[in-house]
Amino acid sequence: MVASLRHEAKSLITLAAFIVVFLLTFVWHEFGMIGTFLVMMGWIMPYKRIENNIKRL
């Protein structure tokens, strides 16, 4: 399953977004909760590559 996450745009965007959220939290504390929620909303959509790997197990 870890191999399915390598070099995925969605994973890299999520990492970058969490870094931005972390840094902006120092300026606006509430943004930590709001930003984390917004980033996680992107993961609600199905991630086909992971679903296919889980089905193979």
C-alpha positions in Angstrom: 0.0 0.0 0.0 2.9 2.4 0.7 4.1 1.9 -2.9 0.8 3.1 -4.2 1.4 6.5 -2.6 4.8 7.2 -4.1 4.9 10.2 -6.4 1.2 10.9 -6.3 0.1 14.4 -6.9 -2.6 14.1 -4.3 -0.1 13.1 -1.6 2.4 15.8 -2.5 -0.3 18.5 -2.5 -1.6 17.2 0.8 1.9 17.4 2.3 2.4 21.0 1.0 -1.1 22.0 2.2 -0.4 20.7 5.7 2.9 22.6 5.8 1.1 25.8 4.8 -1.6 25.2 7.4 1.1 24.6 10.1 2.9 27.8 9.3 -0.3 29.9 9.1 -1.4 28.5 12.5 1.2 30.7 14.1 -0.5 33.8 12.7 -4.2 32.7 13.0 -4.7 29.9 15.6 -8.2 29.0 14.4 -6.8 28.3 10.9 -5.2 25.1 12.2 -8.6 23.5 12.7 -10.1 25.0 9.6 -7.2 24.3 7.3 -6.8 20.7 8.5 -10.5 20.1 7.9 -10.2 21.6 4.4 -7.2 19.5 3.5 -8.9 16.3 4.8 -12.0 17.1 2.7 -9.8 16.3 -0.3 -9.4 12.8 0.9 -13.1 12.0 1.0 -13.0 11.5 -2.7 -12.1 7.9 -3.5 -8.5 7.2 -4.2 -8.6 4.6 -6.9 -5.0 3.3 -6.7 -5.3 2.5 -3.0 -8.8 0.9 -3.5 -7.4 -1.3 -6.2 -4.4 -2.4 -4.0 -6.8 -3.2 -1.1 -9.0 -5.3 -3.4 -5.9 -7.4 -4.3 -5.2 -8.2 -0.7 
